[in-house]
């Protein structure tokens, strides 16, 4: 049995493709936003975070973890070779429901991996939200005192 040309993993589901059976037309709108045309369906897709070939995508308000591997990735995996890359974040989202206690950065601020970005209070405990990689604050979508939900985008990064 030969390896597939592509494998797409969404959550627990894996889809193998031998060839591009249903083409997807993508048009880049800005750095992290795309317009996708899949058959007759039109979708707005935002890349929230990326780590190698694994991405967090927001599609129609829902967030999906998606991994895309080509034939070389699958062969490297079969041979036991590590092809991972470093983490590149495009957004910071809330890991839990809570209250924004303090914003430690402002738009335009540069930061390094491990720097504290904001403080989120949840269940009477203060949680310091830190950067997983270096970058720059593009925008802050919350203010001090705001209540936030799990998965809500707090800060957008460049």
KAHUHU-V939549 format. One record per backbone hydrogen bond with DSSP energy under -0.5 kcal/mol. CO is the residue of the C=O (numbers start at 0). NH is the residue of the N-H. Records with the same first field share a line. If there is no record, write none. Layout:
CO=NH / NH
This chain:
4=70
5=16
6=68
7=9 / 14
8=10 / 66
9=12
12=9
14=7
16=4 / 5
18=20
22=38
23=25
24=36
26=34
29=32
31=46
32=28 / 29
33=35 / 44
34=26
35=37 / 42
36=24 / 38
37=39 / 40
40=37
42=35 / 44
43=59
44=33
45=47 / 57
47=89
48=55
49=87
50=53
52=67
53=50
54=56 / 65
55=47 / 48
56=58 / 63
57=45
58=61
61=58
63=56 / 65
64=10
65=54
66=8
68=6
69=73
70=74
71=75
72=76
73=77
74=78
75=80
76=79
80=82
85=51
87=49
89=156
91=153 / 154
93=150
97=147
98=100 / 120
99=144
101=103 / 118
105=108
108=136
110=134
111=114
114=130
116=103 / 104
117=128
118=100 / 101
119=121 / 126
120=98
121=124
124=121
125=127
126=119 / 128
127=129
128=116 / 117
130=113
134=110
135=137 / 157
136=107
138=140 / 155
142=145
145=99
147=97
148=151
151=93
153=140 / 141
154=91
155=137 / 138
